Amino acid sequence: MPQQNDTILLIEEEATLREITSFRLELLGYRVVTRVTADEANSFLTDELPDLIAVGHVAEMESIEFLNHLSNDPRTSELPVIYLSGSSDVEEVQRAYTAGADEFLVTPYDPLVLESKVDGLLLAAQQRSED
């Protein structure tokens, strides 16, 4: 279950999906910070590291490229990342995992699946930090 201080950075260009996802995560008790562009997300990451990053469609940059950036940055490479995509194409899924995604979720998604994946990633991250 989320802790009160668990923060999720959600990067999503599409306003409706951003609002629905943010609202759902807030209902679950998470603090959600939303950004639209890679530059906005990077500015946030300069000041604060979230507990989890959710990457959807990133404005002004290919989302897979942004995943690669997160994986290659020592500050963010260990953070759990969930990739949100409108495509369930096997190549897209593989590209996302290769670029550093820990989970993949096809949109529109079942809210219970979102909850399960986010809770699982945060629990695994907490267990790693305790070891």
LINMO-V787455 format. One record per residue. N is the residue number from 1. RES is the residue in one letter. PHI is phi in degrees with one decimal (* if undefined). Layout:
n->N res->RES phi->PHI
n->N res->RES phi->PHI
This chain:
n->1 res->M phi->*
n->2 res->P phi->-68.3
n->3 res->Q phi->-96.9
n->4 res->Q phi->-58.3
n->5 res->N phi->-96.9
n->6 res->D phi->-68.3
n->7 res->T phi->-114.4
n->8 res->I phi->-117.4
n->9 res->L phi->-93.4
n->10 res->L phi->-110.6
n->11 res->I phi->-109.3
n->12 res->E phi->-154.2
n->13 res->E phi->-75.0
n->14 res->E phi->-74.6
n->15 res->A phi->-58.2
n->16 res->T phi->-63.7
n->17 res->L phi->-64.2
n->18 res->R phi->-61.9
n->19 res->E phi->-68.5
n->20 res->I phi->-64.6
n->21 res->T phi->-65.2
n->22 res->S phi->-60.8
n->23 res->F phi->-59.9
n->24 res->R phi->-62.3
n->25 res->L phi->-67.3
n->26 res->E phi->-66.0
n->27 res->L phi->-60.7
n->28 res->L phi->-82.0
n->29 res->G phi->102.0
n->30 res->Y phi->-87.6
n->31 res->R phi->-87.6
n->32 res->V phi->-114.0
n->33 res->V phi->-112.7
n->34 res->T phi->-108.0
n->35 res->R phi->-140.2
n->36 res->V phi->-105.5
n->37 res->T phi->-110.2
n->38 res->A phi->-63.9
n->39 res->D phi->-62.0
n->40 res->E phi->-62.9
n->41 res->A phi->-64.5
n->42 res->N phi->-64.1
n->43 res->S phi->-62.3
n->44 res->F phi->-62.2
n->45 res->L phi->-66.4
n->46 res->T phi->-68.2
n->47 res->D phi->-94.2
n->48 res->E phi->-152.4
n->49 res->L phi->-105.1
n->50 res->P phi->-77.9
n->51 res->D phi->-84.8
n->52 res->L phi->-155.1
n->53 res->I phi->-120.0
n->54 res->A phi->-110.2
n->55 res->V phi->-112.5
n->56 res->G phi->-106.6
n->57 res->H phi->-80.3
n->58 res->V phi->-94.4
n->59 res->A phi->-66.5
n->60 res->E phi->70.0
n->61 res->M phi->-160.7
n->62 res->E phi->-68.5
n->63 res->S phi->-59.1
n->64 res->I phi->-63.7
n->65 res->E phi->-62.0
n->66 res->F phi->-66.6
n->67 res->L phi->-59.5
n->68 res->N phi->-59.6
n->69 res->H phi->-59.2
n->70 res->L phi->-63.0
n->71 res->S phi->-67.8
n->72 res->N phi->-88.1
n->73 res->D phi->-90.1
n->74 res->P phi->-57.0
n->75 res->R phi->-71.9
n->76 res->T phi->-114.4
n->77 res->S phi->-64.2
n->78 res->E phi->-95.8
n->79 res->L phi->-74.5
n->80 res->P phi->-68.4
n->81 res->V phi->-130.5
n->82 res->I phi->-112.2
n->83 res->Y phi->-103.7
n->84 res->L phi->-105.5
n->85 res->S phi->-141.4
n->86 res->G phi->-81.2
n->87 res->S phi->-112.3
n->88 res->S phi->-107.9
n->89 res->D phi->-56.8
n->90 res->V phi->-58.1
n->91 res->E phi->-64.0
n->92 res->E phi->-63.9
n->93 res->V phi->-60.5
n->94 res->Q phi->-62.9
n->95 res->R phi->-61.2
n->96 res->A phi->-64.4
n->97 res->Y phi->-65.2
n->98 res->T phi->-63.6
n->99 res->A phi->-77.8
n->100 res->G phi->125.5
n->101 res->A phi->-68.2
n->102 res->D phi->-92.7
n->103 res->E phi->-142.6
n->104 res->F phi->-129.6
n->105 res->L phi->-134.8
n->106 res->V phi->-83.7
n->107 res->T phi->-97.5
n->108 res->P phi->-69.5
n->109 res->Y phi->-112.9
n->110 res->D phi->-79.6
n->111 res->P phi->-55.2
n->112 res->L phi->-69.6
n->113 res->V phi->-70.1
n->114 res->L phi->-57.0
n->115 res->E phi->-57.7
n->116 res->S phi->-62.2
n->117 res->K phi->-66.9
n->118 res->V phi->-65.5
n->119 res->D phi->-59.1
n->120 res->G phi->-63.5
n->121 res->L phi->-64.8
n->122 res->L phi->-68.7
n->123 res->L phi->-63.0
n->124 res->A phi->-62.4
n->125 res->A phi->-65.7
n->126 res->Q phi->-65.8
n->127 res->Q phi->-65.6
n->128 res->R phi->-64.1
n->129 res->S phi->-71.9
n->130 res->E phi->-80.9
n->131 res->D phi->-75.3
